[in-house]
Amino acid sequence: MSIQWVLVSGFLYSEIALALLLSLPFISAKRWHRIFNSSFIALVTAYVNWIFVCFLSCLVVLFADSIREMYVYTGQDKKLDMGSAAAPSAQEHVLMRLFRAQRNFYITGISLFLLIVLRTMLSRVSNIARLEANNEAIHKQAVAAGTMNKTLLEENSALKKLSAGKEDLLEEVKKIEELKDAVKAAERKAETSKADADAMRKQSENLTMEYDRLLVEHQKLQDACMPTDKKSE
């Protein structure tokens, strides 16, 4: 087997192994997503289209070459002169070359088929892993949004209670202000009454003083009149 067919066989075995790995049920798409996001795979992914085209081109060329060889050696054994001494060995050589051409045809054909299938499988697995990652991120965002919504509802309820308490407090403050105004009015009335009482007290003192003065003058008049009466007797 020549070197190119050895490489194609190795490539076919690698494709079969990768297909089996992708088919294993215990390797989740999330784990494949982590593998695809590794640094080496990310570097390879940047050139994946070129790599795919190169492998596809090589396999197509080898597949066409195997078809050509099959076409060349098909029926050649029947055209040989069986009467010659070299006919059996020549027939075996032709059949061997035909067998190799058929083997190469199947190897390259299966490799081409698996290459297309693996590209589709890798694309699907990558898309599924990305969708699962997005779904998980959306789920986390939904949970965070629900928690935030619950917190906001609790804060809103607390603010409503605080607002109700504030209204009650404003009513109490209003009542206290009214009581203060009433106290101030009572104080003003008390000051007015005290001023009136002081004025009446002063007036009473003045009347008392005036009354005492009149009594003194009356007593003086009486004392002044009494000697005159005694002289007339």
Beta strands, then each sheet from edge to edge (+ up, - down):
end
